[in-house]
């Protein structure tokens, strides 16, 4: 799924507070957010490492939480791997722009340009 597809899907359930969502809506929201995390990992670390690289990078601890662990816990490792495979396939059609911005600490940021964003 591209950024636009994820945003559209999230907007379809956005009017609800998380506590008011049905179980199905919560799972969909979690899957969509997991896809965003996967895209971010692919943007910064590339496809070459596959799911092993994803787990290495996205289970890296930042403070007391890892990037992917909440989704592995809620969705299950098998489902997260399915989402990774889907995102990896879509990501191959995207272009990554490197160092598009730098913050005041000198950290540079990459950006994903999806085919549905190019006119």
C-alpha positions, 0 to 999 in steps of 0.5 A: 500500500502506498502512503495515499492508500494507507491515509485513505483507509485510515480516514475511513475509520478516523472519526472514531476514538480508538476506544470506540472502535470495533475489534475489526476496526482496531486491527485494521488501524494497527495493520495500517500503522504497521505498514507505515512502520515497515515503509519507514524501515524500508526507506532508511534500510532498503530492501536488500536485507528482507524481513530479517533486516526488518526485524533487526532494525525495527525491533531495535530498542529506542527507550523501552519500546521497539518499533515493530514489537507492539505490532508483533504483539497485537497482530502476531508475527505471521501477520506482520511478516505477511504485511512486510511481504506486501509492503516490500513488493509495493516498495519496489515500485517506489523511489526513495529521495535521500537527505531531503531535509535536515533537522537542527541536530543534523539528522537527515531525512529520506522520503518515499515517492510513490507512483500514485503521487507522481503526475 
